[in-house]
Protein backbone atom coordinates (compact mmCIF):
# COMPACT_ATOMS: atom_id res chain seq x y z
CA UNK A 1 0.00 0.00 0.00
CA UNK A 2 1.28 3.44 -0.80
CA UNK A 3 0.96 6.46 1.45
CA UNK A 4 2.44 9.92 1.77
CA UNK A 5 4.26 11.10 4.87
CA UNK A 6 5.02 14.69 5.79
CA UNK A 7 8.27 14.54 7.77
CA UNK A 8 10.49 17.28 9.16
CA UNK A 9 13.46 17.89 6.84
CA UNK A 10 16.09 17.06 9.47
CA UNK A 11 14.41 13.73 10.31
CA UNK A 12 14.20 12.77 6.65
CA UNK A 13 17.86 13.64 6.11
CA UNK A 14 18.91 11.55 9.14
CA UNK A 15 16.81 8.62 7.92
CA UNK A 16 18.33 8.80 4.43
CA UNK A 17 21.85 8.95 5.88
CA UNK A 18 21.08 5.93 8.06
CA UNK A 19 19.72 4.05 5.05
CA UNK A 20 22.87 4.82 3.07
CA UNK A 21 25.11 3.74 5.95
CA UNK A 22 23.22 0.46 6.25
CA UNK A 23 23.18 0.03 2.47
CA UNK A 24 19.41 -0.22 2.43
CA UNK A 25 16.44 1.91 1.42
CA UNK A 26 14.51 4.64 3.16
CA UNK A 27 11.44 2.41 2.79
CA UNK A 28 13.20 -0.37 4.74
CA UNK A 29 14.20 2.05 7.51
CA UNK A 30 10.66 3.40 7.88
CA UNK A 31 9.16 -0.10 7.75
CA UNK A 32 11.57 -1.38 10.42
CA UNK A 33 10.81 1.58 12.69
CA UNK A 34 7.06 1.09 12.32
CA UNK A 35 7.30 -2.63 13.04
CA UNK A 36 9.20 -1.86 16.27
CA UNK A 37 6.63 0.74 17.28
CA UNK A 38 3.49 -1.32 16.71
CA UNK A 39 4.55 -4.72 18.08
CA UNK A 40 3.44 -5.48 21.64
CA UNK A 41 5.87 -4.79 24.45
CA UNK A 42 5.96 -8.49 25.34
CA UNK A 43 7.60 -9.24 21.99
CA UNK A 44 10.53 -6.90 22.61
CA UNK A 45 13.85 -8.60 23.08
CA UNK A 46 15.24 -8.48 26.58
CA UNK A 47 19.00 -9.11 26.58
CA UNK A 48 19.06 -10.18 30.25
CA UNK A 49 15.70 -10.76 31.95
CA UNK A 50 17.44 -11.03 35.33
CA UNK A 51 18.67 -7.42 35.08
CA UNK A 52 16.16 -5.70 32.78
CA UNK A 53 12.41 -5.45 32.38
CA UNK A 54 10.23 -4.19 29.55
CA UNK A 55 7.85 -1.52 30.76
CA UNK A 56 4.26 -0.93 29.61
CA UNK A 57 5.41 1.35 26.79
CA UNK A 58 8.01 -1.14 25.54
CA UNK A 59 10.92 0.70 27.15
CA UNK A 60 13.71 -1.46 28.50
CA UNK A 61 14.78 -0.48 32.02
CA UNK A 62 16.92 -1.84 34.82
CA UNK A 63 15.11 -3.87 37.45
CA UNK A 64 15.39 -2.49 40.94
CA UNK A 65 18.00 -4.39 42.87
CA UNK A 66 19.75 -4.25 46.18
CA UNK A 67 22.16 -1.26 46.13
CA UNK A 68 24.73 -3.29 48.09
CA UNK A 69 24.72 -5.97 45.35
CA UNK A 70 25.20 -3.32 42.65
CA UNK A 71 28.11 -1.80 44.59
CA UNK A 72 29.70 -5.25 44.90
CA UNK A 73 29.34 -5.89 41.15
CA UNK A 74 30.89 -2.51 40.34
CA UNK A 75 33.77 -3.15 42.72
CA UNK A 76 34.36 -6.56 41.11
CA UNK A 77 34.49 -4.95 37.65
CA UNK A 78 36.96 -2.32 38.91
CA UNK A 79 39.15 -4.92 40.60
CA UNK A 80 39.31 -7.16 37.52
CA UNK A 81 39.16 -4.69 34.63
CA UNK A 82 42.76 -5.27 33.56
CA UNK A 83 43.10 -9.01 34.26
CA UNK A 84 43.02 -10.12 30.60
CA UNK A 85 45.28 -7.30 29.44
CA UNK A 86 47.77 -8.01 32.25
CA UNK A 87 47.82 -11.71 31.31
CA UNK A 88 48.58 -10.82 27.66
CA UNK A 89 51.40 -8.45 28.67
CA UNK A 90 52.93 -11.06 30.97
CA UNK A 91 52.69 -13.71 28.24
CA UNK A 92 54.44 -11.42 25.75
CA UNK A 93 57.12 -10.42 28.26
CA UNK A 94 57.89 -14.02 29.23
CA UNK A 95 57.62 -15.34 25.67
CA UNK A 96 54.81 -17.72 26.59
CA UNK A 97 51.75 -17.69 24.30
SEFISE-663465 format. One record per residue: residue in one letter; x, y, z of N, C-alpha, C, O in turn; chain. Coordinates in pm, 1 decimal, padded with zeros to 6 digits. Example, Ala and Ser with C-alpha at 12.3 -4.5 7.8 and 13.67 -1.06 7.14 Angstrom:
BEGIN
+------+----------+----------+----------+----------+----------+----------+----------+----------+----------+----------+----------+----------+------+
: code :     n.px :     n.py :     n.pz :    ca.px :    ca.py :    ca.pz :     c.px :     c.py :     c.pz :     o.px :     o.py :     o.pz : unit :
+------+----------+----------+----------+----------+----------+----------+----------+----------+----------+----------+----------+----------+------+
:    A :  01319.0 : -00569.0 :  00780.0 :  01230.0 : -00450.0 :  00780.0 :  01320.0 : -00330.0 :  00780.0 :  01423.6 : -00331.9 :  00846.5 :    A :
:    S :  01285.0 : -00225.0 :  00708.0 :  01367.0 : -00106.0 :  00714.0 :  01290.0 :  00003.0 :  00787.0 :  01340.9 :  00113.8 :  00803.9 :    A :
+------+----------+----------+----------+----------+----------+----------+----------+----------+----------+----------+----------+----------+------+
! end
This chain:
BEGIN
+------+----------+----------+----------+----------+----------+----------+----------+----------+----------+----------+----------+----------+------+
: code :     n.px :     n.py :     n.pz :    ca.px :    ca.py :    ca.pz :     c.px :     c.py :     c.pz :     o.px :     o.py :     o.pz : unit :
+------+----------+----------+----------+----------+----------+----------+----------+----------+----------+----------+----------+----------+------+
:    X :  00084.5 : -00116.8 :  00000.0 :  00000.0 :  00000.0 :  00000.0 :  00089.6 :  00123.9 :  00000.0 :  00191.4 :  00128.4 :  00069.0 :    A :
:    X :  00051.8 :  00219.6 : -00075.0 :  00128.0 :  00344.2 : -00080.5 :  00062.0 :  00448.4 :  00008.0 : -00059.9 :  00450.7 :  00024.6 :    A :
:    X :  00145.9 :  00534.9 :  00064.5 :  00095.9 :  00645.7 :  00144.6 :  00196.4 :  00759.5 :  00135.0 :  00308.9 :  00740.1 :  00089.0 :    A :
:    X :  00156.3 :  00875.7 :  00177.6 :  00244.3 :  00992.5 :  00176.7 :  00266.4 :  01035.6 :  00320.6 :  00172.2 :  01044.3 :  00399.3 :    A :
:    X :  00392.0 :  01062.5 :  00353.9 :  00426.0 :  01110.0 :  00487.3 :  00483.7 :  01249.6 :  00477.8 :  00561.3 :  01279.6 :  00387.1 :    A :
:    X :  00446.0 :  01334.4 :  00570.9 :  00502.0 :  01469.1 :  00579.3 :  00596.5 :  01470.1 :  00698.1 :  00552.5 :  01476.9 :  00812.8 :    A :
:    X :  00726.2 :  01463.4 :  00671.2 :  00827.3 :  01454.1 :  00776.6 :  00908.2 :  01582.6 :  00784.7 :  00924.9 :  01652.4 :  00684.7 :    A :
:    X :  00958.6 :  01614.1 :  00904.1 :  01049.5 :  01727.9 :  00915.8 :  01176.0 :  01700.8 :  00833.3 :  01223.5 :  01587.5 :  00827.1 :    A :
:    X :  01229.5 :  01804.9 :  00770.7 :  01345.9 :  01788.9 :  00683.7 :  01463.7 :  01721.7 :  00753.5 :  01527.6 :  01633.4 :  00696.3 :    A :
:    X :  01492.8 :  01763.4 :  00877.6 :  01608.8 :  01706.5 :  00947.2 :  01590.6 :  01557.4 :  00976.1 :  01687.3 :  01481.4 :  00970.6 :    A :
:    X :  01467.4 :  01514.5 :  01007.0 :  01440.9 :  01373.1 :  01031.1 :  01457.3 :  01292.3 :  00902.5 :  01514.7 :  01183.5 :  00903.8 :    A :
:    X :  01407.3 :  01345.5 :  00793.3 :  01419.6 :  01276.7 :  00664.7 :  01566.5 :  01263.6 :  00623.8 :  01608.3 :  01159.1 :  00574.0 :    A :
:    X :  01643.0 :  01367.9 :  00644.7 :  01786.3 :  01363.8 :  00610.6 :  01857.2 :  01258.3 :  00695.7 :  01936.8 :  01180.1 :  00643.6 :    A :
:    X :  01828.7 :  01255.7 :  00826.5 :  01890.9 :  01155.3 :  00914.5 :  01852.6 :  01014.1 :  00871.4 :  01936.6 :  00924.2 :  00872.0 :    A :
:    X :  01727.1 :  00994.1 :  00834.1 :  01680.9 :  00861.9 :  00791.7 :  01749.2 :  00819.6 :  00661.7 :  01786.7 :  00703.4 :  00646.3 :    A :
:    X :  01765.5 :  00913.1 :  00568.5 :  01833.4 :  00880.4 :  00442.6 :  01980.9 :  00849.4 :  00464.7 :  02036.4 :  00760.1 :  00400.5 :    A :
:    X :  02044.0 :  00922.7 :  00555.0 :  02184.7 :  00894.9 :  00588.3 :  02196.8 :  00756.4 :  00650.1 :  02286.3 :  00679.8 :  00614.3 :    A :
:    X :  02107.2 :  00723.9 :  00742.5 :  02108.4 :  00593.1 :  00805.8 :  02088.7 :  00482.5 :  00702.2 :  02156.7 :  00379.9 :  00706.1 :    A :
:    X :  01996.3 :  00503.8 :  00610.7 :  01972.3 :  00405.1 :  00505.2 :  02098.0 :  00384.5 :  00420.6 :  02133.1 :  00271.4 :  00387.1 :    A :
:    X :  02164.1 :  00492.6 :  00387.1 :  02286.6 :  00482.1 :  00307.5 :  02396.1 :  00408.7 :  00384.9 :  02466.6 :  00324.9 :  00328.7 :    A :
:    X :  02410.1 :  00439.8 :  00512.8 :  02511.2 :  00373.8 :  00595.3 :  02484.3 :  00223.3 :  00606.4 :  02577.3 :  00142.7 :  00608.9 :    A :
:    X :  02357.9 :  00187.3 :  00612.9 :  02321.5 :  00045.6 :  00625.0 :  02306.4 : -00023.1 :  00488.8 :  02274.5 : -00141.7 :  00480.4 :    A :
:    X :  02329.8 :  00053.8 :  00383.7 :  02317.6 :  00002.7 :  00246.6 :  02179.2 : -00058.1 :  00224.3 :  02164.9 : -00170.9 :  00177.3 :    A :
:    X :  02078.4 :  00020.8 :  00259.9 :  01940.7 : -00021.8 :  00243.4 :  01859.1 :  00096.7 :  00191.9 :  01915.9 :  00197.7 :  00150.5 :    A :
:    X :  01729.2 :  00085.1 :  00194.3 :  01644.1 :  00191.0 :  00141.5 :  01574.2 :  00267.1 :  00253.9 :  01562.3 :  00218.5 :  00366.4 :    A :
:    X :  01529.2 :  00385.6 :  00221.1 :  01450.7 :  00464.0 :  00315.9 :  01324.2 :  00387.2 :  00352.7 :  01282.2 :  00387.9 :  00468.4 :    A :
:    X :  01263.9 :  00321.2 :  00254.7 :  01143.9 :  00241.2 :  00279.4 :  01171.8 :  00135.3 :  00386.4 :  01090.3 :  00115.6 :  00476.6 :    A :
:    X :  01285.5 :  00067.5 :  00377.1 :  01319.7 : -00036.9 :  00474.0 :  01339.0 :  00021.7 :  00613.3 :  01299.3 : -00039.6 :  00712.4 :    A :
:    X :  01399.2 :  00139.1 :  00621.6 :  01420.1 :  00205.2 :  00751.4 :  01285.4 :  00241.0 :  00814.4 :  01263.1 :  00214.2 :  00932.4 :    A :
:    X :  01197.3 :  00300.5 :  00737.4 :  01066.1 :  00340.3 :  00788.5 :  00985.6 :  00216.9 :  00828.7 :  00921.0 :  00216.0 :  00933.5 :    A :
:    X :  00989.5 :  00113.1 :  00745.6 :  00916.2 : -00010.0 :  00774.9 :  00966.7 : -00073.5 :  00905.1 :  00886.9 : -00115.6 :  00988.9 :    A :
:    X :  01098.1 : -00080.3 :  00921.6 :  01156.6 : -00137.6 :  01042.0 :  01115.2 : -00058.6 :  01166.7 :  01080.5 : -00116.8 :  01269.6 :    A :
:    X :  01119.4 :  00073.1 :  01156.0 :  01081.3 :  00158.1 :  01269.0 :  00934.0 :  00138.8 :  01305.1 :  00899.5 :  00133.0 :  01423.1 :    A :
:    X :  00848.2 :  00129.0 :  01205.3 :  00706.0 :  00109.3 :  01232.3 :  00678.7 : -00027.2 :  01294.1 :  00594.9 : -00039.2 :  01383.5 :    A :
:    X :  00748.0 : -00128.7 :  01247.6 :  00730.0 : -00262.9 :  01304.4 :  00767.1 : -00261.2 :  01452.6 :  00696.2 : -00318.5 :  01535.3 :    A :
:    X :  00879.1 : -00195.0 :  01486.1 :  00920.1 : -00186.3 :  01626.6 :  00816.1 : -00111.5 :  01709.8 :  00789.9 : -00148.4 :  01824.3 :    A :
:    X :  00757.8 : -00008.2 :  01653.5 :  00662.6 :  00074.1 :  01728.3 :  00529.3 :  00004.5 :  01752.9 :  00468.5 :  00023.6 :  01858.2 :    A :
:    X :  00483.2 : -00075.6 :  01658.0 :  00348.6 : -00131.7 :  01670.9 :  00345.1 : -00270.6 :  01734.0 :  00237.4 : -00317.2 :  01771.3 :    A :
:    X :  00459.2 : -00338.4 :  01747.2 :  00454.9 : -00471.7 :  01808.2 :  00434.2 : -00457.3 :  01958.8 :  00476.9 : -00358.6 :  02018.7 :    A :
:    X :  00368.8 : -00555.6 :  02019.3 :  00343.6 : -00548.4 :  02164.0 :  00473.1 : -00549.1 :  02244.8 :  00574.0 : -00605.0 :  02201.8 :    A :
:    X :  00469.2 : -00487.4 :  02360.2 :  00587.2 : -00478.7 :  02445.4 :  00640.4 : -00616.4 :  02482.5 :  00761.2 : -00633.1 :  02499.3 :    A :
:    X :  00552.7 : -00714.8 :  02495.5 :  00595.6 : -00848.9 :  02534.0 :  00686.5 : -00912.2 :  02429.2 :  00764.2 : -01002.1 :  02461.5 :    A :
:    X :  00678.1 : -00867.2 :  02305.4 :  00759.8 : -00924.1 :  02198.8 :  00899.4 : -00862.2 :  02191.8 :  00985.4 : -00912.0 :  02119.1 :    A :
:    X :  00922.5 : -00755.4 :  02265.7 :  01052.8 : -00690.5 :  02260.6 :  01159.0 : -00781.8 :  02319.1 :  01134.2 : -00855.0 :  02414.9 :    A :
:    X :  01275.9 : -00776.4 :  02260.9 :  01384.6 : -00860.4 :  02307.7 :  01444.8 : -00801.5 :  02435.0 :  01472.6 : -00681.9 :  02443.4 :    A :
:    X :  01463.5 : -00887.3 :  02531.5 :  01523.9 : -00848.2 :  02657.7 :  01658.1 : -00919.9 :  02666.6 :  01660.8 : -01042.4 :  02679.1 :    A :
:    X :  01770.0 : -00846.8 :  02660.6 :  01900.4 : -00910.7 :  02658.1 :  01933.9 : -00988.3 :  02784.9 :  02010.9 : -01084.2 :  02779.1 :    A :
:    X :  01878.6 : -00949.5 :  02898.5 :  01906.5 : -01017.6 :  03024.6 :  01787.2 : -00998.2 :  03118.0 :  01781.8 : -00900.6 :  03192.9 :    A :
:    X :  01690.7 : -01092.1 :  03113.5 :  01569.7 : -01076.2 :  03195.3 :  01596.4 : -01066.6 :  03345.0 :  01512.2 : -01016.2 :  03419.3 :    A :
:    X :  01713.5 : -01114.7 :  03391.0 :  01744.4 : -01102.9 :  03533.2 :  01775.8 : -00958.9 :  03572.6 :  01754.0 : -00919.9 :  03687.3 :    A :
:    X :  01826.9 : -00879.7 :  03478.4 :  01866.9 : -00741.9 :  03507.9 :  01770.8 : -00636.8 :  03453.5 :  01760.5 : -00527.4 :  03508.9 :    A :
:    X :  01699.4 : -00669.8 :  03343.7 :  01616.0 : -00570.2 :  03277.6 :  01470.6 : -00615.5 :  03272.7 :  01439.8 : -00734.4 :  03280.8 :    A :
:    X :  01381.7 : -00516.2 :  03259.0 :  01240.7 : -00544.8 :  03238.2 :  01187.7 : -00452.5 :  03128.9 :  01238.6 : -00342.3 :  03108.5 :    A :
:    X :  01085.1 : -00499.2 :  03059.6 :  01022.7 : -00419.1 :  02955.2 :  00898.6 : -00356.9 :  03015.6 :  00807.6 : -00426.6 :  03060.3 :    A :
:    X :  00896.3 : -00223.7 :  03016.2 :  00785.0 : -00151.7 :  03075.6 :  00661.4 : -00152.2 :  02988.0 :  00663.9 : -00207.9 :  02878.2 :    A :
:    X :  00553.1 : -00091.3 :  03034.2 :  00426.1 : -00092.7 :  02960.6 :  00432.5 : -00022.2 :  02825.5 :  00349.6 : -00048.5 :  02738.4 :    A :
:    X :  00528.3 :  00065.6 :  02807.1 :  00541.1 :  00134.8 :  02679.2 :  00650.3 :  00073.7 :  02593.4 :  00691.1 :  00132.7 :  02493.4 :    A :
:    X :  00698.5 : -00045.1 :  02631.8 :  00800.6 : -00113.7 :  02554.4 :  00940.4 : -00061.8 :  02577.0 :  01030.1 : -00087.9 :  02496.8 :    A :
:    X :  00960.5 :  00011.9 :  02685.6 :  01092.2 :  00069.5 :  02715.0 :  01166.6 : -00023.9 :  02808.6 :  01115.1 : -00063.1 :  02913.3 :    A :
:    X :  01288.0 : -00058.9 :  02769.6 :  01371.4 : -00146.3 :  02850.1 :  01432.4 : -00066.0 :  02964.7 :  01489.6 :  00040.8 :  02942.6 :    A :
:    X :  01420.2 : -00117.6 :  03087.1 :  01477.9 : -00047.6 :  03201.6 :  01538.4 : -00148.5 :  03298.4 :  01503.7 : -00266.6 :  03297.5 :    A :
:    X :  01629.3 : -00099.6 :  03381.5 :  01692.1 : -00184.0 :  03482.4 :  01589.7 : -00220.9 :  03588.9 :  01508.7 : -00138.1 :  03630.6 :    A :
:    X :  01594.7 : -00346.6 :  03632.0 :  01511.0 : -00386.8 :  03744.8 :  01571.7 : -00327.6 :  03871.2 :  01692.9 : -00308.3 :  03879.9 :    A :
:    X :  01488.4 : -00299.8 :  03966.7 :  01538.6 : -00249.3 :  04093.6 :  01606.0 : -00364.1 :  04168.1 :  01550.2 : -00472.8 :  04182.8 :    A :
:    X :  01725.7 : -00336.9 :  04213.6 :  01799.6 : -00439.4 :  04287.2 :  01858.0 : -00379.4 :  04413.7 :  01852.0 : -00258.7 :  04437.0 :    A :
:    X :  01913.3 : -00465.7 :  04492.8 :  01975.3 : -00425.3 :  04617.8 :  02096.8 : -00337.1 :  04588.8 :  02187.9 : -00381.7 :  04519.0 :    A :
:    X :  02101.5 : -00214.6 :  04639.3 :  02216.2 : -00125.7 :  04612.7 :  02349.4 : -00186.5 :  04655.3 :  02451.8 : -00161.8 :  04591.6 :    A :
:    X :  02349.1 : -00266.3 :  04763.2 :  02473.0 : -00329.1 :  04808.8 :  02524.8 : -00426.9 :  04702.9 :  02645.2 : -00434.5 :  04678.7 :    A :
:    X :  02433.3 : -00501.6 :  04639.8 :  02472.2 : -00597.1 :  04535.3 :  02530.6 : -00523.4 :  04415.3 :  02630.2 : -00567.5 :  04358.0 :    A :
:    X :  02469.6 : -00412.1 :  04377.1 :  02519.9 : -00332.3 :  04265.2 :  02659.3 : -00280.4 :  04296.6 :  02747.9 : -00284.8 :  04211.2 :    A :
:    X :  02679.6 : -00231.0 :  04418.7 :  02810.9 : -00180.4 :  04459.4 :  02915.5 : -00291.3 :  04453.4 :  03029.0 : -00268.1 :  04411.8 :    A :
:    X :  02877.0 : -00412.1 :  04495.2 :  02970.1 : -00525.4 :  04489.7 :  03006.6 : -00560.2 :  04345.7 :  03122.9 : -00587.5 :  04316.0 :    A :
:    X :  02907.6 : -00559.2 :  04256.1 :  02933.6 : -00589.3 :  04114.6 :  03026.9 : -00485.3 :  04053.0 :  03117.1 : -00519.4 :  03976.6 :    A :
:    X :  03004.5 : -00358.3 :  04086.7 :  03089.4 : -00251.0 :  04033.5 :  03231.5 : -00266.2 :  04086.4 :  03327.9 : -00250.4 :  04011.4 :    A :
:    X :  03244.5 : -00296.5 :  04213.9 :  03377.2 : -00315.0 :  04271.8 :  03449.2 : -00432.9 :  04206.6 :  03569.6 : -00426.3 :  04181.8 :    A :
:    X :  03376.6 : -00539.3 :  04179.3 :  03435.9 : -00655.6 :  04110.9 :  03486.8 : -00615.8 :  03972.1 :  03597.1 : -00653.9 :  03932.9 :    A :
:    X :  03407.2 : -00540.3 :  03899.1 :  03449.2 : -00494.8 :  03765.2 :  03574.5 : -00407.7 :  03774.5 :  03666.0 : -00421.4 :  03693.3 :    A :
:    X :  03578.7 : -00319.4 :  03872.2 :  03695.6 : -00232.4 :  03891.0 :  03818.7 : -00316.0 :  03924.8 :  03926.6 : -00294.6 :  03869.4 :    A :
:    X :  03801.6 : -00410.3 :  04015.2 :  03914.6 : -00492.0 :  04059.5 :  03972.2 : -00579.1 :  03948.1 :  04091.5 : -00609.3 :  03947.8 :    A :
:    X :  03887.3 : -00619.1 :  03853.7 :  03931.1 : -00715.6 :  03751.9 :  03932.8 : -00658.6 :  03610.3 :  03939.8 : -00734.9 :  03513.9 :    A :
:    X :  03926.6 : -00527.8 :  03595.9 :  03915.8 : -00469.0 :  03463.3 :  04038.8 : -00490.4 :  03375.8 :  04027.8 : -00486.9 :  03253.2 :    A :
:    X :  04153.7 : -00512.1 :  03435.0 :  04276.0 : -00527.0 :  03355.5 :  04331.1 : -00669.2 :  03357.3 :  04440.9 : -00692.3 :  03306.6 :    A :
:    X :  04258.7 : -00764.6 :  03413.8 :  04309.9 : -00900.8 :  03425.9 :  04353.7 : -00960.1 :  03291.8 :  04465.2 : -01011.2 :  03281.0 :    A :
:    X :  04268.2 : -00953.9 :  03190.0 :  04302.0 : -01011.8 :  03059.5 :  04419.6 : -00939.6 :  02995.3 :  04509.3 : -01002.9 :  02939.7 :    A :
:    X :  04418.6 : -00808.2 :  03003.1 :  04527.6 : -00729.8 :  02944.4 :  04659.8 : -00760.0 :  03016.4 :  04763.6 : -00775.1 :  02952.0 :    A :
:    X :  04655.7 : -00768.5 :  03148.5 :  04776.5 : -00801.5 :  03224.5 :  04829.2 : -00938.7 :  03186.1 :  04950.2 : -00956.8 :  03172.4 :    A :
:    X :  04740.3 : -01035.4 :  03168.5 :  04782.4 : -01170.6 :  03130.7 :  04849.6 : -01169.7 :  02994.2 :  04948.8 : -01239.7 :  02973.7 :    A :
:    X :  04796.9 : -01091.3 :  02900.4 :  04858.4 : -01081.9 :  02766.1 :  04996.3 : -01018.3 :  02774.5 :  05089.6 : -01065.4 :  02709.5 :    A :
:    X :  05010.8 : -00913.0 :  02852.5 :  05140.1 : -00844.7 :  02866.8 :  05242.9 : -00938.3 :  02929.0 :  05357.4 : -00944.1 :  02884.3 :    A :
:    X :  05202.2 : -01010.6 :  03031.2 :  05293.3 : -01105.5 :  03097.1 :  05333.5 : -01216.1 :  03000.1 :  05450.1 : -01255.3 :  02996.4 :    A :
:    X :  05238.9 : -01266.9 :  02921.8 :  05269.0 : -01370.8 :  02824.2 :  05368.3 : -01321.6 :  02720.8 :  05459.9 : -01394.8 :  02683.4 :    A :
:    X :  05351.7 : -01198.6 :  02673.9 :  05443.7 : -01141.6 :  02575.4 :  05581.3 : -01121.7 :  02638.1 :  05683.0 : -01153.7 :  02576.5 :    A :
:    X :  05584.6 : -01069.6 :  02759.2 :  05711.8 : -01042.0 :  02826.4 :  05790.2 : -01169.6 :  02857.2 :  05913.3 : -01169.6 :  02853.2 :    A :
:    X :  05719.6 : -01276.9 :  02887.7 :  05788.6 : -01402.3 :  02922.9 :  05806.5 : -01492.5 :  02802.1 :  05872.3 : -01596.1 :  02811.0 :    A :
:    X :  05748.3 : -01453.7 :  02688.8 :  05761.6 : -01533.5 :  02567.3 :  05673.1 : -01657.0 :  02566.2 :  05694.1 : -01748.6 :  02486.8 :    A :
:    X :  05575.0 : -01659.1 :  02653.8 :  05481.2 : -01772.1 :  02658.8 :  05348.6 : -01728.6 :  02594.6 :  05291.5 : -01626.1 :  02631.8 :    A :
:    X :  05300.6 : -01807.7 :  02497.8 :  05174.6 : -01768.9 :  02430.0 :  05052.9 : -01778.5 :  02516.5 :  04942.4 : -01748.9 :  02471.1 :    A :
+------+----------+----------+----------+----------+----------+----------+----------+----------+----------+----------+----------+----------+------+
! end
